[in-house]
């Protein structure tokens, strides 16, 4: 049985990626639409980076 990936894990990964290299506005983000990618924290980080979902 596979455990779902916690939202905190994807938020931390995105924060580290943004710190390493801030993307140009308009970055297109694609995910498998799992629940962890629909959370407010994850969406807020993407909006702040001016990414498109």
Backbone as a printed PyTorch tensor [residue, N CA C, xyz], in Angstrom:
tensor([[[  0.8450,  -1.1770,   0.0000],
         [  0.0000,   0.0000,   0.0000],
         [  0.8900,   1.2400,   0.0000]],

        [[  0.6160,   2.1680,  -0.8970],
         [  1.4170,   3.3780,  -1.0410],
         [  0.7920,   4.5110,  -0.2470]],

        [[  1.5800,   5.1630,   0.5690],
         [  1.0990,   6.3260,   1.3230],
         [  1.1630,   7.5510,   0.4200]],

        [[  0.1800,   8.4260,   0.5490],
         [  0.1900,   9.6650,  -0.2310],
         [  1.3040,  10.5780,   0.2460]],

        [[  1.8340,  11.3400,  -0.6820],
         [  2.8950,  12.2850,  -0.3780],
         [  2.2940,  13.4610,   0.3980]],

        [[  2.8650,  13.8340,   1.5300],
         [  2.3120,  14.9510,   2.2960],
         [  2.5460,  16.2890,   1.5880]],

        [[  1.6190,  17.2080,   1.8040],
         [  1.7170,  18.5320,   1.1850],
         [  2.9990,  19.2420,   1.6100]],

        [[  3.4130,  19.0590,   2.8460],
         [  4.6280,  19.7300,   3.3370],
         [  5.8440,  19.3420,   2.5030]],

        [[  5.8910,  18.1220,   2.0220],
         [  7.0200,  17.6660,   1.2170],
         [  7.0950,  18.4190,  -0.1130]],

        [[  5.9560,  18.5870,  -0.7870],
         [  5.9860,  19.2860,  -2.0740],
         [  6.2110,  20.7840,  -1.8820]],

        [[  5.7180,  21.3360,  -0.7750],
         [  5.9610,  22.7580,  -0.4960],
         [  7.4470,  22.9930,  -0.2510]],

        [[  8.0620,  22.1320,   0.5480],
         [  9.4900,  22.2710,   0.8310],
         [ 10.3080,  22.1460,  -0.4440]],

        [[  9.9650,  21.1870,  -1.2870],
         [ 10.6930,  21.0060,  -2.5450],
         [ 10.5540,  22.2440,  -3.4300]],

        [[  9.3490,  22.7980,  -3.5160],
         [  9.1410,  23.9960,  -4.3270],
         [  9.8860,  25.1930,  -3.7420]],

        [[  9.8620,  25.3480,  -2.4250],
         [ 10.5910,  26.4570,  -1.7960],
         [ 12.0820,  26.3720,  -2.1060]],

        [[ 12.6460,  25.1950,  -2.0210],
         [ 14.0700,  25.0180,  -2.3080],
         [ 14.3820,  25.3240,  -3.7710]],

        [[ 13.5070,  24.8870,  -4.6610],
         [ 13.7230,  25.1680,  -6.0860],
         [ 13.6610,  26.6680,  -6.3570]],

        [[ 12.7100,  27.3610,  -5.7340],
         [ 12.5830,  28.8020,  -5.9430],
         [ 13.7720,  29.5550,  -5.3630]],

        [[ 14.3050,  29.0740,  -4.2450],
         [ 15.4890,  29.7110,  -3.6680],
         [ 16.7240,  29.4900,  -4.5380]],

        [[ 16.7970,  28.3400,  -5.1560],
         [ 17.9520,  28.0180,  -6.0020],
         [ 17.9580,  28.8610,  -7.2740]],

        [[ 16.7820,  29.0380,  -7.8530],
         [ 16.6790,  29.8460,  -9.0770],
         [ 15.2470,  30.3070,  -9.2380]],

        [[ 15.0380,  31.6110,  -9.0910],
         [ 13.6990,  32.1760,  -9.2340],
         [ 13.3330,  32.1540, -10.7120]],

        [[ 12.1710,  31.6110, -11.0630],
         [ 11.7960,  31.5000, -12.4790],
         [ 11.3180,  32.8270, -13.0590]],

        [[ 11.3690,  32.9140, -14.3660],
         [ 10.8050,  34.0730, -15.0550],
         [  9.2840,  34.0120, -14.9290]],

        [[  8.6180,  35.1680, -14.8960],
         [  7.1550,  35.1730, -14.8330],
         [  6.5720,  34.3550, -15.9900]],

        [[  5.4960,  33.6440, -15.6890],
         [  4.8290,  32.8640, -16.7230],
         [  5.2150,  31.3980, -16.7370]],

        [[  6.0580,  30.9770, -15.7780],
         [  6.4260,  29.5740, -15.6730],
         [  5.1540,  28.7230, -15.6830]],

        [[  5.1190,  27.6950, -16.4960],
         [  3.9660,  26.7940, -16.5580],
         [  4.2580,  25.5860, -15.6800]],

        [[  3.3590,  25.3070, -14.7440],
         [  3.5300,  24.2080, -13.8040],
         [  2.4870,  23.1450, -14.1010]],

        [[  2.9510,  21.9140, -14.2270],
         [  2.0540,  20.7850, -14.4510],
         [  2.2500,  19.7750, -13.3280]],

        [[  1.1620,  19.2640, -12.7970],
         [  1.2560,  18.2330, -11.7650],
         [  0.2280,  17.1570, -12.0700]],

        [[  0.2810,  16.0940, -11.2870],
         [ -0.6890,  15.0200, -11.4750],
         [ -2.0140,  15.3400, -10.7970]],

        [[ -2.1370,  16.5190, -10.2740],
         [ -3.3410,  17.0320,  -9.6180],
         [ -3.6760,  16.2810,  -8.3360]],

        [[ -2.6700,  15.6860,  -7.7080],
         [ -2.8680,  15.0650,  -6.3960],
         [ -3.2280,  16.1310,  -5.3740]],

        [[ -3.8110,  15.7140,  -4.2980],
         [ -4.2840,  16.6410,  -3.2700],
         [ -3.2120,  17.5630,  -2.7440]],

        [[ -1.9750,  17.0760,  -2.6400],
         [ -0.8950,  17.9090,  -2.1090],
         [ -0.5680,  19.0710,  -3.0350]],

        [[ -0.9210,  18.9560,  -4.3160],
         [ -0.6650,  20.0390,  -5.2750],
         [ -1.8350,  21.0150,  -5.3630]],

        [[ -2.8970,  20.7470,  -4.6250],
         [ -4.0720,  21.6150,  -4.6430],
         [ -4.1900,  22.4460,  -3.3680]],

        [[ -3.2550,  22.2550,  -2.4510],
         [ -3.2960,  22.9620,  -1.1740],
         [ -2.9980,  24.4450,  -1.3140]],

        [[ -3.4740,  25.2030,  -0.3570],
         [ -3.3020,  26.6640,  -0.3880],
         [ -1.8430,  27.0800,  -0.3190]],

        [[ -1.0430,  26.3850,   0.4850],
         [  0.3650,  26.7460,   0.6080],
         [  1.1120,  26.6070,  -0.7020]],

        [[  0.8740,  25.5140,  -1.3920],
         [  1.5310,  25.2570,  -2.6790],
         [  1.0820,  26.2830,  -3.7220]],

        [[ -0.2210,  26.5270,  -3.7780],
         [ -0.7550,  27.4940,  -4.7490],
         [ -0.2400,  28.9090,  -4.4720]],

        [[ -0.1180,  29.2630,  -3.2000],
         [  0.3790,  30.5880,  -2.8420],
         [  1.8160,  30.7790,  -3.3130]],

        [[  2.6490,  29.7670,  -3.1040],
         [  4.0440,  29.8510,  -3.5770],
         [  4.0900,  30.0490,  -5.0910]],

        [[  3.2650,  29.3100,  -5.8140],
         [  3.2500,  29.4410,  -7.2690],
         [  2.7470,  30.8150,  -7.7100]],

        [[  1.7100,  31.3250,  -7.0420],
         [  1.2100,  32.6680,  -7.3780],
         [  2.2810,  33.7220,  -7.1290]],

        [[  2.9990,  33.5920,  -6.0200],
         [  4.0640,  34.5470,  -5.6910],
         [  5.1950,  34.4960,  -6.7200]],

        [[  5.3850,  33.3440,  -7.3230],
         [  6.4070,  33.1940,  -8.3600],
         [  5.8510,  33.5360,  -9.7440]],

        [[  4.6130,  33.9880,  -9.8040],
         [  3.9250,  34.3610, -11.0460],
         [  3.8940,  33.1950, -12.0390]],

        [[  3.6720,  31.9990, -11.4760],
         [  3.5880,  30.7960, -12.3140],
         [  2.1450,  30.5920, -12.7600]],

        [[  1.9930,  29.8830, -13.8570],
         [  0.6720,  29.5360, -14.3850],
         [  0.4020,  28.0720, -14.0620]],

        [[ -0.7910,  27.8190, -13.5560],
         [ -1.1810,  26.4470, -13.2520],
         [ -1.9480,  25.8380, -14.3970]]])
